[in-house]
């Protein structure tokens, strides 16, 4: 009887040892961290790899994917989502999420998504109940605040990038304040449109504004093409006039200087100066004549002196 009891006890001990061996060893995946609990209370956080803990359920491990990129969508939902909090499951909730009022009291349909990671597993698991649902509430509240501070034109057209940047900063501040243990990597606006009831009118307004901008650009192009050319022609004419005026002034000053020099010489010797002027003038006049005839005042007739040959 004692031998039988001893055999059963040995089997039990062996089973306990096997169970202890299996329950004290665990592996944390590469993209995760292991949160160790002792009797349900947080003990420590383990990095990826083979790890050990107390067996028999004294220590338990929660594996948290800290390197995985998680996503939440608002106003729409992508098929094949594995994250339970990725998007609202009902159409009515999605419609309520994307329906917003802008700062100029216009309605807008805004769809966006955010990408985030679990940065602190301890905070993520123990600080706030349902941290990802809380993140959805934070994101919707912040987006309504940011959109409500801007006009509908800014939300739909030029202000999308700024809205994403401001919303991300505000969301991260609230996440840190509530100690959710999350880090938001990206806030991205998707489809931003006016409501379906006013979309045709809004499109007509946008088309009119685009045509207006196009006409302004065409007019500016013509202005930039014609005005510089006209300015160039005007500058060219001014420079030509200034050059002509300078030339005439220089010529006049030269004539005056020459006349004054000649006057000085004339005062010194009037007869000589007259003769020199006469000779210089005759030289200029005679040098331009092809045929020259010299007459003597005592000659009785001009015919004997002429060579009436048309070729000479």
Backbone bond lengths (Angstrom), bond angles and torsions (degrees), N, CA, C in turn:
res aa  C-N    CA-C-N  psi(-1)  N-CA   C-N-CA  omega(-1)  CA-C   N-CA-C  phi
1 X - - - 1.455 - - 1.532 111.00 -
2 X 1.362 113.31 -44.27 1.459 116.60 177.91 1.522 111.45 -64.13
3 X 1.310 115.94 -37.04 1.467 118.95 179.38 1.508 112.12 -65.40
4 X 1.340 115.92 -39.37 1.466 119.47 178.59 1.525 110.48 -65.80
5 X 1.357 115.71 -42.33 1.457 118.93 178.76 1.527 111.14 -63.78
6 X 1.338 114.99 -39.97 1.459 118.84 178.23 1.519 112.19 -63.23
7 X 1.330 116.69 -35.92 1.468 119.42 178.83 1.519 111.62 -66.88
8 X 1.341 114.62 -42.36 1.472 117.87 178.78 1.522 110.50 -64.30
9 X 1.333 116.31 -41.23 1.466 120.17 179.53 1.527 111.02 -62.07
10 X 1.309 116.03 -39.30 1.470 119.72 178.95 1.512 111.90 -64.53
11 X 1.377 114.29 -40.26 1.468 117.35 178.47 1.522 110.22 -63.73
12 X 1.348 115.22 -40.42 1.461 118.79 179.82 1.528 110.76 -63.76
13 X 1.330 116.02 -43.45 1.466 119.67 178.85 1.518 110.70 -61.36
14 X 1.338 115.28 -42.87 1.470 119.03 -179.83 1.530 111.11 -63.25
15 X 1.366 115.47 -40.98 1.460 119.62 179.01 1.523 110.73 -64.01
16 X 1.348 115.02 -40.06 1.457 118.34 178.86 1.527 111.58 -64.74
17 X 1.323 115.82 -39.72 1.464 119.20 178.63 1.528 111.49 -64.47
18 X 1.357 115.66 -41.20 1.467 119.22 178.72 1.531 109.98 -64.22
19 X 1.343 113.79 -43.78 1.473 117.90 179.74 1.535 110.90 -63.82
20 X 1.323 115.51 -41.06 1.463 119.30 178.51 1.524 111.06 -62.35
21 X 1.348 114.69 -40.30 1.458 117.29 179.72 1.513 112.80 -63.85
22 X 1.336 115.91 -44.54 1.463 119.35 -179.03 1.528 111.98 -71.14
23 X 1.324 117.25 -36.44 1.466 119.80 -175.43 1.523 113.25 -83.81
24 X 1.302 118.57 -6.60 1.462 120.60 179.28 1.518 112.97 -100.24
25 X 1.298 117.79 -4.54 1.469 122.00 -179.23 1.527 108.72 -117.85
26 X 1.309 115.87 135.98 1.461 120.93 177.01 1.524 109.16 -152.09
27 X 1.322 115.51 162.53 1.470 122.00 -178.29 1.521 109.65 -123.70
28 X 1.336 115.00 132.00 1.465 120.92 175.44 1.527 108.32 -97.64
29 X 1.349 119.13 123.90 1.469 120.66 -179.06 1.530 112.51 -61.22
30 X 1.333 114.62 163.99 1.465 120.70 -172.23 1.528 112.64 -63.12
31 X 1.325 118.93 -36.23 1.459 121.05 -175.78 1.536 112.99 -94.57
32 X 1.330 116.74 14.20 1.458 120.31 -172.56 1.527 111.30 -129.11
33 X 1.318 114.93 173.59 1.456 123.62 169.06 1.520 108.38 -131.14
34 X 1.340 115.48 149.27 1.456 120.49 -179.31 1.523 110.84 -103.55
35 X 1.318 116.79 125.26 1.464 122.54 177.10 1.533 107.59 -97.49
36 X 1.335 116.90 115.45 1.465 122.72 -176.09 1.528 108.82 -92.09
37 X 1.331 115.82 128.59 1.454 122.73 176.97 1.523 109.05 -114.17
38 X 1.302 117.71 135.84 1.467 122.15 175.60 1.530 107.92 -114.36
39 X 1.307 114.47 114.18 1.467 121.71 -173.62 1.531 110.83 54.15
40 X 1.366 115.90 37.95 1.444 121.67 176.59 1.514 115.67 83.60
41 X 1.319 118.18 -1.67 1.464 121.65 179.78 1.523 109.80 -106.82
42 X 1.350 116.08 142.35 1.466 120.45 -177.67 1.521 110.82 -59.42
43 X 1.355 115.43 132.93 1.464 120.97 178.86 1.526 111.16 -114.17
44 X 1.337 117.10 -55.15 1.461 120.61 -177.78 1.519 109.97 -165.54
45 X 1.335 114.85 170.51 1.469 121.88 177.77 1.516 108.70 -116.33
46 X 1.333 115.76 129.62 1.461 121.91 -176.73 1.526 110.15 -107.46
47 X 1.347 115.02 144.69 1.463 121.70 177.15 1.525 110.37 -82.09
48 X 1.350 117.09 170.53 1.473 119.87 179.91 1.528 111.90 -59.85
49 X 1.342 114.61 148.94 1.466 120.74 178.47 1.516 111.85 127.56
50 X 1.318 114.82 -174.42 1.467 121.47 178.51 1.521 109.65 -78.40
51 X 1.336 117.25 128.15 1.459 122.69 -175.72 1.539 109.74 -132.69
52 X 1.347 114.23 166.56 1.456 120.55 -179.29 1.526 109.52 -128.91
53 X 1.354 115.18 151.24 1.456 121.69 178.61 1.527 108.93 -149.16
54 X 1.318 115.65 171.21 1.461 119.70 177.71 1.524 109.55 -72.26
55 X 1.320 116.23 137.94 1.482 119.82 -175.38 1.527 112.25 -82.24
56 X 1.322 113.60 -173.14 1.460 124.24 174.44 1.527 112.83 61.96
57 X 1.314 117.13 28.04 1.440 120.68 177.10 1.508 115.57 78.39
58 X 1.349 116.69 5.69 1.467 119.02 176.22 1.523 109.59 -64.79
59 X 1.325 115.73 -47.56 1.464 121.51 174.68 1.524 109.54 -107.25
60 X 1.319 116.06 139.27 1.464 121.94 173.10 1.522 108.52 -127.34
61 X 1.321 116.49 157.60 1.467 121.61 -174.09 1.527 109.35 -127.50
62 X 1.341 114.83 131.07 1.465 121.77 171.78 1.526 108.11 -109.49
63 X 1.312 116.28 121.67 1.463 121.33 -179.18 1.528 109.08 -90.69
64 X 1.353 115.95 123.57 1.458 121.65 -177.13 1.533 108.64 -116.49
65 X 1.351 119.20 122.94 1.480 121.59 -178.71 1.529 111.68 -77.22
66 X 1.317 117.61 85.40 1.471 121.36 -173.56 1.535 112.70 -75.76
67 X 1.324 118.50 -22.85 1.462 120.95 -178.20 1.520 113.21 -96.41
68 X 1.300 117.63 -4.51 1.464 120.37 -177.20 1.528 110.02 -79.68
69 X 1.331 115.86 136.06 1.460 121.28 176.69 1.523 108.73 -81.36
70 X 1.319 116.37 116.12 1.459 122.16 179.73 1.525 109.50 -101.97
71 X 1.322 115.01 161.31 1.462 119.37 -172.26 1.523 110.24 -143.68
72 X 1.342 115.18 144.25 1.459 121.82 171.40 1.521 108.95 -130.95
73 X 1.316 115.80 139.72 1.462 122.08 -177.62 1.526 109.28 -120.44
74 X 1.333 115.52 144.49 1.460 121.21 -175.73 1.525 108.92 -130.89
75 X 1.320 115.12 127.34 1.456 120.56 -179.29 1.510 113.79 87.88
76 X 1.311 118.05 -6.93 1.467 122.81 178.27 1.518 107.90 -159.33
77 X 1.319 116.78 174.65 1.454 121.09 178.66 1.511 110.96 -148.72
78 X 1.334 116.42 131.83 1.465 121.39 178.53 1.520 109.57 -87.68
79 X 1.314 115.04 145.42 1.463 119.44 179.71 1.531 110.29 -74.02
80 X 1.302 116.06 151.22 1.457 121.41 177.16 1.505 114.45 80.27
81 X 1.324 118.84 19.04 1.463 121.38 -179.34 1.520 109.99 -71.55
82 X 1.337 116.37 136.10 1.460 121.84 178.33 1.527 112.32 -101.97
83 X 1.319 117.48 -16.91 1.458 121.58 178.97 1.531 109.05 -84.01
84 X 1.335 119.12 119.49 1.477 120.45 -177.31 1.521 113.50 -59.23
85 X 1.331 117.33 -27.83 1.469 120.21 -178.44 1.519 112.10 -99.09
86 X 1.333 117.87 17.78 1.461 119.12 -174.15 1.522 111.53 -68.54
87 X 1.321 118.78 -39.23 1.462 119.96 179.85 1.519 109.54 -153.12
88 X 1.326 114.58 160.07 1.464 120.78 177.23 1.525 109.05 -68.73
89 X 1.321 116.02 136.59 1.462 119.52 -172.19 1.525 113.26 -79.75
90 X 1.309 118.40 -26.95 1.463 119.92 -176.81 1.526 110.96 -99.20
91 X 1.325 115.26 149.28 1.463 121.48 178.95 1.527 111.28 -63.12
92 X 1.311 116.38 -37.58 1.462 119.38 -178.63 1.527 111.35 -65.19
93 X 1.336 117.29 -38.51 1.463 119.97 177.54 1.522 110.89 -66.50
94 X 1.313 117.06 -41.11 1.461 120.28 178.03 1.526 110.96 -63.33
95 X 1.342 116.87 -40.34 1.459 120.12 178.61 1.523 110.95 -64.84
96 X 1.336 116.58 -38.75 1.469 119.94 178.95 1.521 110.89 -67.93
97 X 1.337 117.89 -35.02 1.468 120.97 -179.71 1.516 112.08 -64.83
98 X 1.334 117.03 -41.09 1.466 118.71 -174.09 1.520 113.69 -87.87
99 X 1.312 118.71 -8.76 1.467 121.38 -179.93 1.525 109.21 -84.42
100 X 1.335 116.61 117.49 1.458 121.67 -176.76 1.523 110.63 -137.10
101 X 1.337 114.69 164.56 1.466 122.38 176.56 1.525 107.84 -118.00
102 X 1.335 116.75 128.98 1.459 121.65 -178.78 1.526 110.82 -83.96
103 X 1.321 114.93 175.35 1.454 119.91 -177.57 1.507 114.55 -65.05
104 X 1.337 118.47 -25.38 1.471 121.35 177.73 1.535 111.52 -95.59
105 X 1.350 115.75 22.06 1.465 123.39 174.67 1.517 113.17 64.09
106 X 1.326 116.73 31.83 1.457 122.03 171.46 1.523 109.19 -102.99
107 X 1.315 115.14 154.37 1.461 120.19 178.60 1.521 109.91 -91.09
108 X 1.328 115.99 145.76 1.467 121.33 178.60 1.516 108.87 -144.56
109 X 1.312 115.50 146.87 1.453 122.35 176.00 1.529 107.93 -104.40
110 X 1.342 116.58 110.53 1.466 122.15 -172.06 1.525 109.23 -117.39
111 X 1.320 116.18 122.07 1.461 122.33 174.06 1.524 108.64 -113.78
112 X 1.324 117.14 136.96 1.453 120.54 -179.64 1.520 110.09 -150.96
113 X 1.313 114.88 166.24 1.462 120.42 174.70 1.518 108.40 -139.77
114 X 1.319 115.17 158.97 1.460 120.47 175.52 1.523 108.58 -133.72
115 X 1.323 114.66 146.51 1.463 122.14 177.56 1.522 108.29 -115.50
116 X 1.318 116.07 137.23 1.462 120.35 -173.84 1.527 110.32 -149.68
117 X 1.331 115.05 166.70 1.460 123.01 177.13 1.526 108.96 -132.79
118 X 1.334 115.15 158.44 1.467 120.91 173.51 1.524 107.26 -85.49
119 X 1.323 116.61 113.14 1.457 121.83 -175.39 1.525 112.04 -93.48
120 X 1.319 117.83 -38.15 1.469 122.26 -178.67 1.524 108.31 -126.75
121 X 1.325 119.15 101.07 1.474 121.17 -177.30 1.523 113.05 -59.74
122 X 1.337 118.21 -36.31 1.462 120.81 -178.93 1.523 110.74 -63.49
123 X 1.324 117.38 -48.93 1.458 119.99 177.65 1.525 111.20 -63.55
124 X 1.325 116.37 -41.82 1.456 120.69 -178.10 1.526 111.53 -59.71
125 X 1.341 116.99 -37.82 1.463 120.36 -175.08 1.523 113.32 -86.78
126 X 1.332 118.18 -30.72 1.464 118.41 -166.03 1.527 115.27 -123.16
127 X 1.345 119.30 -16.61 1.457 119.17 -174.87 1.530 112.73 -80.22
128 X 1.344 117.68 -41.39 1.460 122.23 -174.84 1.524 108.83 -132.20
129 X 1.308 115.37 136.98 1.461 119.56 174.80 1.534 109.16 -73.88
130 X 1.317 117.05 132.89 1.466 123.50 -178.97 1.528 111.49 53.01
131 X 1.333 118.36 64.04 1.472 120.58 -177.33 1.525 113.54 -61.53
132 X 1.313 118.60 -33.62 1.464 119.49 -178.55 1.527 111.29 -72.45
133 X 1.349 117.51 -35.74 1.466 119.07 173.62 1.533 110.30 -66.33
134 X 1.323 115.31 -36.89 1.475 118.95 175.90 1.521 110.64 -63.30
135 X 1.332 116.36 -39.03 1.458 120.13 177.50 1.523 110.97 -61.80
136 X 1.328 117.85 -38.83 1.462 120.47 177.65 1.529 110.25 -62.19
137 X 1.318 116.74 -43.33 1.473 119.62 179.01 1.526 111.21 -63.70
138 X 1.335 116.52 -41.71 1.468 120.54 178.17 1.521 110.58 -61.60
139 X 1.326 116.48 -46.25 1.462 120.73 -177.11 1.522 111.28 -61.99
140 X 1.328 116.91 -44.39 1.466 119.21 -179.09 1.522 110.97 -66.65
141 X 1.328 117.33 -40.92 1.465 120.59 179.40 1.519 111.50 -63.05
142 X 1.334 116.48 -45.82 1.464 120.33 -178.95 1.521 110.88 -64.96
143 X 1.332 117.74 -43.54 1.458 120.17 -177.94 1.525 110.88 -63.56
144 X 1.322 117.81 -39.21 1.471 119.72 177.62 1.534 110.64 -65.43
145 X 1.325 116.70 -36.19 1.459 120.00 178.22 1.526 111.25 -65.87
146 X 1.320 116.63 -46.25 1.463 121.10 -177.64 1.529 110.96 -66.33
147 X 1.335 116.51 -44.62 1.472 119.98 179.10 1.520 110.27 -65.38
148 X 1.346 117.34 -36.05 1.458 120.62 -179.38 1.514 113.98 -68.81
149 X 1.316 117.34 -12.58 1.468 121.13 178.26 1.527 112.60 -94.81
150 X 1.325 117.91 4.05 1.467 120.42 -175.63 1.517 111.13 -132.33
151 X 1.324 115.12 159.39 1.460 120.24 178.66 1.521 109.90 -76.49
152 X 1.318 115.14 164.77 1.460 119.67 -179.04 1.526 111.18 -65.10
153 X 1.351 117.50 -33.94 1.467 119.87 178.29 1.524 110.84 -65.42
154 X 1.335 117.06 -40.76 1.466 120.10 178.26 1.528 111.10 -64.31
155 X 1.323 116.82 -40.84 1.468 120.75 -177.89 1.520 110.83 -66.19
156 X 1.321 116.46 -41.31 1.468 120.16 -173.41 1.522 112.05 -85.01
157 X 1.335 118.05 -28.97 1.475 119.47 -172.57 1.523 111.95 -119.14
158 X 1.321 117.09 -88.25 1.461 120.73 -164.19 1.516 114.61 -80.82
159 X 1.351 118.79 -16.61 1.462 119.66 -172.37 1.509 115.81 -100.19
160 X 1.311 118.24 10.23 1.473 120.47 -174.41 1.527 112.55 -63.83
161 X 1.319 116.96 -44.91 1.460 120.09 -178.61 1.522 111.29 -65.06
162 X 1.316 116.09 -42.63 1.465 119.57 179.40 1.528 111.23 -64.55
163 X 1.323 117.26 -39.67 1.464 121.08 178.28 1.517 110.47 -60.37
164 X 1.333 117.45 -43.28 1.468 120.91 179.62 1.522 111.35 -61.39
165 X 1.334 116.64 -43.63 1.467 120.33 -177.73 1.528 111.04 -66.73
166 X 1.335 116.39 -46.83 1.470 120.53 -178.42 1.522 110.55 -65.55
167 X 1.334 117.26 -41.87 1.463 120.68 -179.44 1.527 111.04 -63.51
168 X 1.327 117.64 -42.38 1.467 120.32 179.46 1.529 110.82 -60.15
169 X 1.325 116.58 -44.85 1.467 119.63 -179.09 1.531 111.35 -63.58
170 X 1.329 116.92 -43.12 1.455 119.72 -179.89 1.526 111.76 -67.26
171 X 1.326 117.48 -40.17 1.460 120.62 178.26 1.521 111.56 -63.16
172 X 1.332 116.66 -44.13 1.464 119.60 -179.07 1.518 111.13 -64.08
173 X 1.321 117.26 -37.54 1.466 120.01 177.94 1.525 110.97 -62.00
174 X 1.324 117.44 -42.81 1.468 120.24 179.34 1.524 111.53 -70.04
175 X 1.327 117.09 -37.78 1.474 120.54 177.22 1.526 110.47 -61.16
176 X 1.328 116.37 -43.11 1.473 119.58 177.84 1.533 111.02 -66.40
177 X 1.327 115.82 -38.81 1.466 119.35 -179.19 1.523 111.07 -64.22
178 X 1.330 117.45 -41.14 1.463 121.24 -179.18 1.530 113.06 -84.31
179 X 1.352 117.04 -4.04 1.468 122.84 178.48 1.530 111.24 56.70
180 X 1.324 114.88 53.48 1.469 119.77 177.71 1.522 111.99 -80.07
181 X 1.325 119.05 -14.88 1.455 121.63 -179.00 1.516 113.79 73.14
182 X 1.355 117.43 26.52 1.463 121.99 -177.29 1.521 110.00 -117.99
183 X 1.330 116.43 155.27 1.458 122.91 173.24 1.523 108.36 -126.65
184 X 1.319 116.24 121.16 1.463 121.17 -179.13 1.529 108.52 -86.77
185 X 1.317 116.14 124.00 1.469 121.30 -178.34 1.530 112.80 -94.12
186 X 1.323 117.48 -31.93 1.465 118.94 -172.66 1.522 109.82 -156.61
187 X 1.322 115.06 137.29 1.466 122.62 167.65 1.519 106.52 -121.49
188 X 1.316 116.48 122.39 1.466 120.92 -173.04 1.521 110.48 -130.64
189 X 1.330 115.51 124.41 1.465 119.90 173.97 1.525 109.34 -76.25
190 X 1.312 116.08 135.11 1.463 121.45 177.76 1.528 109.24 -99.66
191 X 1.314 117.37 -111.61 1.461 120.64 179.31 1.520 109.53 -84.12
192 X 1.326 116.14 122.88 1.460 122.33 176.22 1.524 107.32 -123.54
193 X 1.326 116.20 112.54 1.454 121.00 -174.00 1.521 109.83 -140.81
194 X 1.337 116.20 161.04 1.460 118.38 169.52 1.524 109.68 -70.82
195 X 1.319 118.81 162.17 1.473 120.32 177.27 1.520 111.54 -58.39
196 X 1.327 116.03 156.63 1.468 121.18 -176.84 1.526 112.02 -59.29
197 X 1.341 117.17 -32.63 1.462 119.82 -176.41 1.525 112.42 -66.14
198 X 1.324 117.93 -31.68 1.475 120.69 -176.14 1.532 112.41 -112.89
199 X 1.315 117.00 6.08 1.470 119.26 -175.64 1.527 112.95 -61.26
200 X 1.367 120.39 -43.29 1.478 118.20 178.49 1.529 112.96 -58.54
201 X 1.339 116.58 -43.93 1.470 119.23 179.39 1.526 111.36 -64.82
202 X 1.305 115.59 -40.04 1.467 119.13 179.08 1.526 110.70 -64.62
203 X 1.320 117.41 -39.59 1.468 120.18 177.87 1.522 111.26 -64.08
204 X 1.340 116.89 -37.33 1.465 119.55 177.54 1.520 110.90 -64.85
205 X 1.330 116.20 -40.72 1.465 119.45 177.76 1.529 110.27 -63.21
206 X 1.323 116.23 -44.38 1.474 119.56 178.60 1.520 111.57 -61.42
207 X 1.329 116.47 -41.29 1.461 119.84 179.01 1.523 110.90 -63.45
208 X 1.336 116.36 -41.95 1.471 119.64 177.72 1.529 111.31 -62.93
209 X 1.322 116.45 -41.14 1.465 119.53 178.69 1.526 111.12 -65.37
210 X 1.341 116.69 -39.22 1.462 119.73 178.15 1.529 111.28 -65.39
211 X 1.335 116.71 -40.47 1.464 119.60 177.20 1.525 110.36 -64.49
212 X 1.339 116.28 -39.85 1.464 119.95 177.79 1.525 110.86 -61.34
213 X 1.337 115.90 -46.60 1.468 119.30 178.88 1.522 111.05 -62.85
214 X 1.332 116.33 -37.38 1.464 119.60 179.94 1.530 110.76 -65.41
215 X 1.333 116.83 -43.38 1.465 119.90 178.22 1.524 111.28 -64.32
216 X 1.321 116.23 -39.76 1.467 119.42 177.41 1.526 110.43 -62.48
217 X 1.330 116.77 -42.22 1.469 120.02 179.68 1.526 111.01 -64.82
218 X 1.357 116.55 -40.25 1.468 119.56 178.15 1.530 110.36 -63.82
219 X 1.340 116.25 -44.09 1.464 119.95 179.32 1.526 111.26 -63.17
220 X 1.327 116.39 -42.36 1.470 119.20 177.57 1.523 111.16 -63.18
221 X 1.345 116.25 -36.19 1.455 118.97 177.61 1.515 112.23 -64.72
222 X 1.339 116.19 -43.94 1.465 119.26 176.95 1.525 111.04 -63.82
223 X 1.330 116.01 -40.94 1.465 120.12 178.56 1.523 110.60 -60.84
224 X 1.321 115.89 -46.51 1.468 120.21 -178.94 1.526 112.23 -67.32
225 X 1.340 116.26 -22.25 1.469 118.97 179.34 1.536 111.20 -86.29
226 X 1.346 118.34 -39.94 1.463 121.72 -173.79 1.524 111.68 -83.80
227 X 1.327 116.62 -46.35 1.464 119.83 -173.93 1.532 112.10 -62.05
228 X 1.328 120.67 -48.53 1.469 118.62 178.38 1.528 112.92 -60.08
229 X 1.351 116.48 -35.75 1.463 118.81 178.30 1.526 110.61 -65.88
230 X 1.338 116.16 -44.44 1.465 119.16 178.59 1.524 110.85 -63.14
231 X 1.318 116.83 -40.61 1.458 119.65 177.62 1.527 111.07 -63.35
232 X 1.323 116.58 -38.49 1.460 119.77 178.01 1.522 111.90 -64.25
233 X 1.360 116.37 -44.03 1.460 119.41 178.09 1.523 111.32 -64.05
234 X 1.340 115.52 -39.41 1.469 118.52 178.92 1.526 110.81 -64.50
235 X 1.313 116.55 -43.16 1.473 119.43 178.51 1.523 111.25 -63.84
236 X 1.353 115.34 -38.09 1.464 119.04 178.73 1.529 110.48 -63.55
237 X 1.343 117.05 -44.55 1.466 120.24 179.64 1.526 110.94 -63.76
238 X 1.332 115.75 -41.19 1.468 119.02 179.06 1.523 111.04 -63.08
239 X 1.328 116.48 -43.15 1.461 119.60 179.52 1.524 111.45 -65.34
240 X 1.356 116.88 -39.57 1.461 119.10 177.20 1.528 110.57 -63.72
241 X 1.331 117.38 -43.07 1.474 120.31 179.25 1.524 110.94 -63.73
242 X 1.326 116.02 -42.58 1.462 118.75 178.80 1.522 111.06 -64.29
243 X 1.357 116.57 -39.00 1.459 119.20 177.63 1.521 111.94 -65.19
244 X 1.349 116.06 -41.70 1.472 119.07 178.76 1.531 111.08 -64.89
245 X 1.357 115.04 -41.13 1.464 118.27 179.16 1.529 111.05 -63.67
246 X 1.335 116.29 -41.96 1.459 119.45 178.39 1.523 111.29 -63.37
247 X 1.331 115.59 -39.75 1.466 119.52 178.58 1.527 111.37 -62.71
248 X 1.342 116.85 -46.01 1.460 120.03 -179.05 1.532 111.61 -65.14
249 X 1.326 115.57 -39.27 1.463 118.75 178.51 1.521 110.49 -63.65
250 X 1.345 116.31 -44.76 1.471 119.81 179.66 1.533 111.32 -62.97
251 X 1.343 116.04 -41.06 1.467 119.06 178.21 1.529 110.64 -63.62
252 X 1.322 116.00 -42.97 1.472 118.90 179.93 1.518 110.84 -64.41
253 X 1.331 115.97 -42.65 1.467 118.75 178.78 1.532 110.87 -63.49
254 X 1.341 116.02 -37.22 1.466 119.08 177.09 1.517 112.11 -65.69
255 X 1.365 116.36 -41.57 1.462 119.73 177.89 1.531 110.99 -62.70
256 X 1.336 114.42 -41.73 1.467 117.84 179.58 1.520 110.93 -63.81
257 X 1.334 116.39 -43.18 1.458 119.59 -179.18 1.531 110.63 -63.98
258 X 1.340 116.41 -39.42 1.461 119.62 179.42 1.530 110.87 -67.46
259 X 1.319 116.03 -42.05 1.466 119.80 179.13 1.527 111.21 -63.09
260 X 1.353 115.08 -42.11 1.467 118.50 -179.92 1.534 110.87 -64.05
261 X 1.346 116.02 -39.70 1.466 118.76 177.82 1.529 110.84 -64.99
262 X 1.342 115.40 -39.30 1.469 119.49 178.95 1.529 110.20 -67.20
263 X 1.312 117.62 -36.52 1.464 121.19 179.43 1.521 111.34 -64.06
264 X 1.334 114.61 -39.41 1.472 118.67 178.03 1.528 110.41 -60.99
265 X 1.342 116.09 -44.40 1.461 120.27 179.59 1.530 110.84 -67.22
266 X 1.340 116.68 -37.63 1.459 120.21 179.90 1.527 111.17 -63.95
267 X 1.335 115.24 -41.51 1.469 118.29 178.59 1.523 110.73 -61.48
268 X 1.318 117.07 -37.58 1.459 121.18 -179.26 1.531 110.65 -68.36
269 X 1.332 119.88 -44.31 1.480 122.61 -176.45 1.520 108.19 -146.77
270 X 1.319 118.79 87.35 1.471 121.15 -174.16 1.522 113.02 -61.12
271 X 1.352 119.72 -45.71 1.455 121.40 -176.08 1.504 112.03 -65.53
272 X 1.332 114.81 -43.64 1.471 118.61 179.97 1.516 110.29 -63.52
273 X 1.308 115.02 -41.64 1.467 119.16 -178.55 1.512 110.39 -66.04
274 X 1.336 118.83 -40.40 1.460 121.77 177.71 1.517 110.93 -60.08
275 X 1.379 114.32 -47.94 1.462 118.16 -178.94 1.521 111.46 -61.24
276 X 1.353 115.14 -42.82 1.477 118.31 -179.15 1.536 110.57 -63.43
277 X 1.314 115.32 -41.41 1.463 119.00 178.74 1.525 110.19 -63.59
278 X 1.349 115.67 -42.61 1.462 119.62 -179.97 1.515 111.13 -61.72
279 X 1.338 115.91 -45.85 1.464 119.84 -178.69 1.530 111.57 -65.40
280 X 1.294 116.75 -41.08 1.471 118.64 179.12 1.527 111.51 -65.22
281 X 1.356 114.74 -38.08 1.468 118.45 178.69 1.519 111.04 -66.57
282 X 1.374 117.54 -45.01 1.453 120.92 178.60 1.519 111.71 -62.73
283 X 1.329 115.66 -35.37 1.469 118.63 178.69 1.527 111.07 -62.88
284 X 1.333 115.73 -41.43 1.463 118.80 178.91 1.523 111.51 -67.66
285 X 1.378 116.16 -38.46 1.464 119.14 -176.75 1.516 110.93 -72.86
286 X 1.342 116.95 -46.74 1.468 120.74 -175.02 1.525 111.51 -69.20
287 X 1.309 116.96 -32.29 1.469 118.84 -178.22 1.520 111.63 -65.58
288 X 1.318 117.49 -17.39 1.459 119.58 178.81 1.507 113.74 -93.70
289 X 1.353 120.15 3.04 1.463 123.04 -178.42 1.519 109.28 -101.01
290 X 1.374 116.07 131.74 1.468 120.04 -179.11 1.540 111.39 -72.80
291 X 1.318 117.91 -49.71 1.472 122.15 -177.74 1.520 109.69 -111.95
292 X 1.320 115.45 134.70 1.466 120.35 -177.15 1.547 108.98 -124.65
293 X 1.329 117.66 136.37 1.482 124.33 178.22 1.517 107.90 -123.76
294 X 1.298 116.34 124.29 1.456 122.01 -179.04 1.536 107.92 -106.17
295 X 1.313 119.31 125.04 1.463 124.66 -177.87 1.525 110.15 -111.44
296 X 1.306 113.15 139.71 1.465 119.30 175.36 1.535 107.40 -97.79
297 X 1.267 116.72 136.26 1.464 120.25 -177.04 1.542 112.02 -65.86
298 X 1.350 116.83 -21.13 1.473 119.60 179.96 1.513 113.44 -91.73
299 X 1.316 118.08 -4.92 1.478 120.94 -177.14 1.516 109.54 -71.44
300 X 1.355 116.03 139.25 1.459 120.93 -178.99 1.513 112.27 -84.61
301 X 1.336 116.31 -25.25 1.468 119.28 -178.37 1.513 108.10 -150.69
302 X 1.328 113.85 151.07 1.464 118.66 179.92 1.508 112.21 -90.75
303 X 1.334 119.00 -17.13 1.455 121.11 -172.06 1.529 113.03 -63.78
304 X 1.329 120.86 -43.23 1.473 118.31 -177.54 1.527 113.56 -62.76
305 X 1.301 116.72 -18.72 1.459 118.58 -176.86 1.528 113.27 -92.03
306 X 1.321 115.77 -10.87 1.473 118.94 -175.18 1.524 111.10 -90.16
307 X 1.287 116.83 139.00 1.459 123.09 171.85 1.531 105.91 -99.76
308 X 1.325 115.29 96.83 1.463 119.48 -175.03 1.533 110.28 -80.39
309 X 1.281 116.17 62.25 1.473 122.82 177.39 1.510 106.99 -119.14
310 X 1.294 116.84 116.54 1.460 121.27 -174.71 1.521 111.88 -68.66
311 X 1.319 118.17 -21.06 1.492 119.88 -178.32 1.505 112.97 -83.23
312 X 1.353 118.14 -12.38 1.458 120.82 -177.71 1.521 110.06 -100.46
